[in-house]
Amino acid sequence: MRVHEDKGHPHFQRTKAYKQWVADLPYKVELHGLITLPPYIDSPPSIEGLIESIYPADILIDALTKRLDSPFKERCLLAITNLVVWDLKDGVYKRFAGVDVAYWPYDTQELDYITGGWEESVENMWNVNLPSIQPAILKLKIGMPVICTRNPMAHVGICSGSRGISTGLQKHIVEIMLL
């Protein structure tokens, strides 16, 4: 759903109702568990349809070829659980042209001195994807929108929820232009 802050916008009342509905989610017991979306929220029939409605192909092409940040300043996909985030991220990832860059969380493993061996192989750790933690392998392409999920430099405003666009991908560094 697009959120409109301009009181003169024709969908401002819908935005106001949506914001209240989201604010009520944690507090109203009737909204816990399986819910039905309010009728004013357009719901595409598939994840691909949702991604296309937020990031149409022509906008992505313009963003990449012209190095524009504007298509992403007012567009964002948010999800409740990481399982949904993974599907959304993969859908957006596939729409971007360019070289794939993967960041692996583990490339070495230390010996467990208590048991005298290794508990899990590095390769096995690469395949652990739990809903409560980040994916084991981070895949990016230049120009993709990203959101910080940690507070790397909160003192300067780069914290959980900060949004940006990947502008450079090196071996141990992801360069991001903040929006």
Backbone bond lengths (Angstrom), bond angles and torsions (degrees), N, CA, C in turn:
res aa  C-N    CA-C-N  psi(-1)  N-CA   C-N-CA  omega(-1)  CA-C   N-CA-C  phi
1 M - - - 1.444 - - 1.516 108.47 -
2 R 1.278 117.01 136.17 1.463 120.94 176.26 1.517 108.99 -83.92
3 V 1.310 115.73 133.02 1.459 121.73 179.59 1.524 107.85 -99.83
4 H 1.318 116.63 127.26 1.466 122.22 -177.95 1.522 109.59 -116.19
5 E 1.320 116.61 122.68 1.462 122.11 -179.54 1.523 112.98 -89.94
6 D 1.313 117.15 -19.01 1.463 121.69 -178.39 1.531 109.63 -73.54
7 K 1.341 117.07 116.64 1.469 121.20 -178.00 1.523 112.54 -61.56
8 G 1.316 117.63 -21.55 1.454 121.46 178.95 1.522 113.44 -84.52
9 H 1.333 117.01 -9.38 1.464 120.35 -179.07 1.528 109.43 -69.30
10 P 1.343 117.91 140.24 1.465 120.27 -178.04 1.533 114.24 -60.36
11 H 1.326 117.90 -22.27 1.467 120.19 -178.49 1.528 112.60 -102.86
12 F 1.323 117.54 15.11 1.466 120.35 -177.47 1.528 111.57 -61.36
13 Q 1.330 118.88 -42.61 1.469 121.21 -179.39 1.528 110.91 -64.37
14 R 1.318 116.40 -37.36 1.467 120.59 176.92 1.525 109.70 -63.85
15 T 1.327 116.81 -41.39 1.461 121.43 177.11 1.519 110.61 -61.40
16 K 1.309 116.84 -44.18 1.467 121.72 179.93 1.538 110.37 -60.62
17 A 1.335 116.75 -44.99 1.465 121.12 178.65 1.524 110.82 -64.34
18 Y 1.317 116.91 -40.46 1.465 121.23 179.22 1.528 111.08 -63.15
19 K 1.317 116.83 -45.82 1.467 120.36 179.86 1.526 110.75 -59.85
20 Q 1.332 116.87 -40.53 1.464 120.16 178.56 1.525 110.51 -66.53
21 W 1.336 117.10 -41.23 1.458 121.15 179.64 1.530 110.59 -61.31
22 V 1.337 117.12 -45.39 1.468 120.96 178.64 1.526 110.36 -63.52
23 A 1.327 117.38 -41.73 1.465 121.05 179.42 1.525 111.18 -63.43
24 D 1.332 117.83 -30.62 1.465 121.80 -179.15 1.526 113.46 -79.98
25 L 1.325 118.74 -18.30 1.470 121.38 -174.91 1.527 113.76 -50.18
26 P 1.335 120.13 -48.66 1.463 118.18 -177.55 1.528 114.12 -75.20
27 Y 1.316 118.40 -16.80 1.462 120.90 -170.12 1.520 114.93 -106.52
28 K 1.307 118.72 -29.58 1.461 120.87 -179.07 1.524 109.41 -90.22
29 V 1.326 115.95 118.02 1.460 121.59 -176.20 1.528 111.36 -58.35
30 E 1.327 117.54 -36.62 1.468 120.12 -178.62 1.530 112.63 -65.99
31 L 1.331 117.25 -13.56 1.463 120.84 177.72 1.527 112.46 -97.59
32 H 1.322 117.84 2.65 1.467 121.04 177.25 1.525 108.77 -83.62
33 G 1.312 116.88 148.15 1.456 120.89 -179.26 1.515 111.34 82.81
34 L 1.335 116.36 -149.86 1.458 121.91 -178.69 1.529 109.35 -70.48
35 I 1.318 116.85 128.26 1.465 121.21 -177.65 1.524 110.31 -124.59
36 T 1.302 114.62 161.24 1.461 121.79 172.83 1.516 107.35 -108.29
37 L 1.311 116.69 132.00 1.461 119.99 179.41 1.524 110.08 -66.57
38 P 1.321 116.81 142.51 1.468 119.57 175.21 1.531 110.28 -59.16
39 P 1.334 117.44 152.56 1.473 120.46 -175.12 1.528 114.35 -64.13
40 Y 1.326 118.05 -20.22 1.466 119.79 -179.04 1.527 112.71 -82.54
41 I 1.326 117.75 -1.73 1.466 121.11 177.62 1.526 108.40 -98.02
42 D 1.318 115.88 115.74 1.461 120.54 176.32 1.519 108.44 -72.37
43 S 1.314 116.49 132.52 1.455 120.51 -178.25 1.525 110.03 -126.12
44 P 1.336 117.12 105.18 1.468 119.41 176.63 1.534 110.23 -59.78
45 P 1.330 117.52 153.04 1.461 120.71 -175.05 1.532 114.89 -73.39
46 S 1.335 117.77 -12.47 1.466 119.72 -177.21 1.524 110.02 -147.60
47 I 1.336 115.59 166.47 1.464 120.20 176.51 1.526 109.74 -63.21
48 E 1.332 117.03 -39.36 1.460 120.52 178.78 1.531 110.66 -61.21
49 G 1.336 116.55 -40.97 1.461 120.76 178.08 1.517 112.07 -64.99
50 L 1.331 116.42 -38.70 1.466 120.93 177.43 1.523 110.16 -63.74
51 I 1.321 116.47 -47.18 1.466 120.57 -179.62 1.524 110.30 -62.02
52 E 1.325 117.33 -43.05 1.470 120.75 179.45 1.529 111.04 -63.03
53 S 1.333 117.55 -35.13 1.468 119.67 -179.32 1.525 112.01 -72.06
54 I 1.322 118.09 -29.10 1.469 121.71 -179.79 1.527 110.89 -90.95
55 Y 1.328 116.74 -43.99 1.464 122.18 -178.31 1.531 110.13 -121.36
56 P 1.343 119.16 73.79 1.472 120.14 177.92 1.528 111.05 -58.35
57 A 1.323 115.83 150.30 1.468 121.46 -175.59 1.522 112.57 -55.10
58 D 1.334 118.19 -40.76 1.465 119.70 -177.78 1.527 111.73 -65.62
59 I 1.318 117.30 -33.11 1.472 120.39 177.76 1.526 110.29 -68.86
60 L 1.334 116.87 -40.96 1.468 119.83 179.28 1.523 110.89 -65.08
61 I 1.316 116.99 -40.80 1.472 120.21 178.93 1.521 110.17 -62.67
62 D 1.334 117.13 -45.75 1.469 120.59 177.57 1.524 111.28 -60.45
63 A 1.326 116.18 -43.31 1.466 119.94 -178.41 1.522 110.86 -61.13
64 L 1.320 116.91 -39.99 1.463 120.55 -178.45 1.523 112.72 -76.42
65 T 1.318 116.88 -46.82 1.465 119.39 -174.70 1.519 112.84 -75.02
66 K 1.311 117.09 -31.32 1.467 120.53 -178.08 1.525 112.64 -104.35
67 R 1.342 116.05 2.28 1.472 121.67 -178.72 1.528 111.51 52.63
68 L 1.318 115.55 47.40 1.461 120.94 -179.73 1.519 110.51 -90.27
69 D 1.321 117.03 141.62 1.456 119.76 172.78 1.530 110.90 -100.82
70 S 1.333 117.00 -16.35 1.462 120.93 -174.10 1.533 114.82 -58.35
71 P 1.345 120.70 -35.55 1.462 117.98 179.79 1.528 113.16 -61.85
72 F 1.316 117.31 -22.96 1.453 119.92 -175.98 1.524 113.66 -99.45
73 K 1.326 117.66 -13.80 1.465 120.06 -178.52 1.520 112.02 -63.20
74 E 1.321 116.91 -35.40 1.456 120.27 -176.01 1.525 112.38 -111.83
75 R 1.330 117.57 14.20 1.463 120.93 -177.95 1.520 109.34 -131.67
76 C 1.323 115.40 133.51 1.460 119.36 179.46 1.521 108.42 -158.61
77 L 1.317 116.57 141.02 1.456 122.01 173.94 1.524 107.69 -104.66
78 L 1.313 116.81 123.54 1.457 121.59 177.89 1.517 108.34 -117.91
79 A 1.329 116.65 147.38 1.457 120.73 179.88 1.522 109.54 -139.51
80 I 1.320 115.26 157.93 1.461 120.96 -176.26 1.527 111.94 -78.73
81 T 1.328 118.65 -42.09 1.466 120.58 -177.67 1.524 110.90 -122.14
82 N 1.330 115.43 158.49 1.462 120.42 179.04 1.525 112.28 -63.39
83 L 1.338 117.72 -29.54 1.466 118.91 178.38 1.521 110.53 -59.59
84 V 1.327 116.99 -40.96 1.462 121.17 177.73 1.522 109.81 -72.52
85 V 1.326 116.57 -39.28 1.469 121.01 179.15 1.525 109.81 -58.24
86 W 1.329 117.66 -43.42 1.466 120.55 -178.93 1.523 110.47 -59.37
87 D 1.338 117.43 -44.97 1.468 120.47 179.41 1.523 111.09 -63.28
88 L 1.335 116.81 -43.28 1.465 120.54 178.92 1.522 110.61 -63.83
89 K 1.341 116.47 -46.53 1.458 120.69 -178.06 1.527 110.53 -61.69
90 D 1.320 117.04 -44.03 1.466 119.66 178.92 1.528 111.33 -62.92
91 G 1.323 116.70 -38.85 1.460 120.26 178.19 1.515 112.34 -64.32
92 V 1.335 116.99 -42.93 1.470 121.07 178.02 1.523 109.39 -68.33
93 Y 1.331 116.93 -43.61 1.466 123.21 -178.96 1.530 111.17 -54.93
94 K 1.321 116.73 -44.56 1.467 121.27 -177.82 1.526 112.48 -66.24
95 R 1.318 117.30 -22.61 1.469 120.93 -178.00 1.521 112.67 -81.39
96 F 1.323 117.37 -13.34 1.465 121.07 -178.24 1.518 110.43 -92.15
97 A 1.324 115.21 135.14 1.463 120.45 173.64 1.523 107.44 -80.39
98 G 1.292 116.73 165.64 1.454 119.40 174.91 1.509 113.28 117.70
99 V 1.317 113.79 -179.64 1.455 122.52 -175.70 1.524 110.18 -80.63
100 D 1.329 115.61 134.57 1.462 121.13 175.74 1.519 109.66 -76.95
101 V 1.319 116.66 134.21 1.461 121.05 173.84 1.522 107.06 -126.76
102 A 1.327 116.40 126.54 1.462 121.34 -179.95 1.521 109.50 -112.04
103 Y 1.307 114.99 135.77 1.464 121.82 176.07 1.519 107.22 -111.51
104 W 1.323 114.80 118.37 1.453 121.90 -176.07 1.526 109.21 -95.67
105 P 1.324 118.48 136.49 1.458 119.73 -176.69 1.522 113.65 -74.61
106 Y 1.323 117.12 -30.43 1.459 120.88 -177.80 1.515 108.74 -131.13
107 D 1.329 116.47 131.49 1.455 118.05 172.62 1.522 110.76 -125.52
108 T 1.322 116.34 -6.28 1.466 121.25 174.37 1.522 108.10 -142.33
109 Q 1.312 114.60 163.31 1.455 119.40 178.62 1.518 109.10 -138.90
110 E 1.321 115.35 137.29 1.455 119.53 179.60 1.524 110.29 -88.81
111 L 1.309 115.67 149.68 1.454 122.49 178.16 1.520 109.61 -68.09
112 D 1.334 116.57 135.83 1.461 121.66 175.93 1.525 107.48 -84.05
113 Y 1.318 116.95 109.27 1.463 121.23 -174.29 1.518 113.12 -71.71
114 I 1.317 118.55 -19.43 1.462 120.93 179.42 1.520 110.49 -73.74
115 T 1.323 117.35 -46.48 1.461 120.79 -178.21 1.519 112.47 -94.14
116 G 1.323 116.79 -14.03 1.451 120.38 -179.55 1.519 113.41 79.05
117 G 1.316 117.35 16.24 1.465 120.55 -179.89 1.508 111.12 -153.40
118 W 1.323 114.86 -164.17 1.459 121.32 178.93 1.520 108.81 -103.95
119 E 1.319 116.23 138.86 1.462 119.55 179.16 1.527 111.71 -79.39
120 E 1.311 117.18 -44.76 1.460 122.15 -179.56 1.521 108.95 -136.18
121 S 1.317 116.37 144.52 1.459 118.91 176.36 1.526 109.29 -74.65
122 V 1.318 116.09 154.19 1.462 121.17 177.65 1.527 109.76 -59.09
123 E 1.318 116.82 -42.07 1.460 121.02 -179.44 1.523 111.28 -60.87
124 N 1.333 117.12 -38.22 1.459 120.65 178.35 1.528 110.66 -65.84
125 M 1.323 117.21 -39.46 1.463 121.04 179.54 1.531 111.04 -63.79
126 W 1.329 117.91 -29.77 1.467 121.03 178.48 1.526 111.39 -66.22
127 N 1.323 117.45 -20.67 1.462 121.63 -177.30 1.522 113.58 -99.59
128 V 1.326 117.91 5.08 1.462 121.01 179.41 1.526 108.66 -86.11
129 N 1.315 116.11 113.09 1.464 122.27 177.01 1.522 108.15 -130.81
130 L 1.307 115.83 100.26 1.458 121.53 -179.50 1.525 109.86 -105.10
131 P 1.343 117.75 148.68 1.466 119.97 -178.27 1.524 114.29 -60.44
132 S 1.326 117.61 -24.50 1.464 119.91 -174.63 1.527 114.01 -91.26
133 I 1.337 117.55 -3.87 1.467 119.59 -179.70 1.529 110.04 -130.47
134 Q 1.312 115.75 169.59 1.464 121.30 179.39 1.524 109.84 -67.09
135 P 1.333 117.88 156.98 1.462 119.65 177.97 1.527 111.32 -61.60
136 A 1.314 115.76 150.96 1.461 120.42 -176.73 1.524 112.12 -64.44
137 I 1.311 117.85 -35.13 1.465 121.72 -178.94 1.529 108.24 -122.05
138 L 1.325 115.83 124.99 1.462 121.32 177.72 1.522 108.29 -93.76
139 K 1.341 116.89 118.20 1.464 121.65 178.77 1.524 108.18 -108.53
140 L 1.336 115.85 128.99 1.462 121.15 -179.56 1.521 110.97 -135.88
141 K 1.315 114.50 161.09 1.460 123.05 170.12 1.522 106.32 -135.75
142 I 1.310 117.03 152.52 1.462 120.48 178.79 1.524 109.00 -62.96
143 G 1.329 115.08 135.47 1.457 122.03 179.47 1.511 114.38 96.70
144 M 1.342 117.41 -9.00 1.460 120.15 -179.53 1.522 111.18 -72.63
145 P 1.337 116.73 143.60 1.460 119.18 172.54 1.530 109.56 -73.68
146 V 1.330 116.47 143.13 1.465 121.93 179.16 1.528 109.25 -134.93
147 I 1.326 115.46 156.07 1.464 122.07 175.54 1.519 107.59 -129.54
148 C 1.329 117.14 130.69 1.468 121.19 176.25 1.523 108.93 -69.43
149 T 1.321 116.07 136.82 1.463 120.20 176.80 1.520 111.67 -113.28
150 R 1.282 116.55 5.80 1.468 122.45 176.33 1.521 108.03 -131.89
151 N 1.308 116.54 -178.86 1.464 122.34 178.96 1.524 110.10 -113.05
152 P 1.346 118.40 72.37 1.465 119.29 -175.37 1.524 114.04 -66.25
153 M 1.323 117.31 -34.55 1.469 120.91 -179.09 1.526 108.70 -147.52
154 A 1.319 116.02 61.37 1.465 120.52 -176.19 1.524 112.03 -58.82
155 H 1.334 116.99 -30.89 1.467 120.50 -178.09 1.525 112.77 -64.41
156 V 1.339 117.84 -19.49 1.468 120.33 176.79 1.537 111.41 -113.70
157 G 1.324 116.30 12.20 1.457 120.08 175.03 1.508 116.35 93.04
158 I 1.328 118.57 4.63 1.467 120.82 176.63 1.519 106.60 -97.39
159 C 1.322 115.63 100.60 1.457 119.70 -173.69 1.527 110.15 -143.40
160 S 1.311 115.56 -178.59 1.455 121.13 179.96 1.528 109.71 -54.17
161 G 1.315 115.99 124.55 1.456 121.08 -177.98 1.515 113.90 101.63
162 S 1.340 117.72 -12.74 1.468 119.81 176.81 1.524 108.66 -63.65
163 R 1.326 116.19 133.99 1.460 120.84 -177.76 1.515 110.42 -109.52
164 G 1.318 115.64 147.89 1.453 120.32 179.33 1.512 111.65 -159.59
165 I 1.320 114.58 -173.98 1.463 122.64 177.87 1.518 107.32 -127.52
166 S 1.335 116.94 131.88 1.462 120.04 178.54 1.528 109.20 -69.39
167 T 1.336 115.75 125.25 1.469 120.66 -177.91 1.520 112.38 -115.16
168 G 1.310 117.65 -16.24 1.457 121.85 179.19 1.511 109.87 -154.85
169 L 1.318 116.78 137.55 1.458 121.75 -178.37 1.519 108.77 -128.85
170 Q 1.336 115.99 108.64 1.454 121.61 178.94 1.520 108.72 -114.90
171 K 1.322 117.05 179.57 1.461 120.85 -172.89 1.528 112.99 -54.28
172 H 1.313 118.19 -49.81 1.460 121.22 -178.66 1.522 112.48 -121.06
173 I 1.324 117.37 14.96 1.468 121.06 -174.58 1.523 110.07 -134.51
174 V 1.331 115.31 133.44 1.459 121.92 170.98 1.521 106.22 -113.69
175 E 1.330 116.68 114.63 1.464 120.72 177.48 1.524 108.14 -87.15
176 I 1.337 115.37 132.94 1.460 121.03 -176.61 1.518 109.92 -131.53
177 M 1.330 116.08 134.98 1.461 121.11 170.71 1.527 105.94 -94.47
178 L 1.337 116.46 116.63 1.457 120.30 -179.30 1.520 110.71 -70.87
179 L 1.310 115.38 143.00 1.472 120.86 178.16 1.510 110.09 -91.69
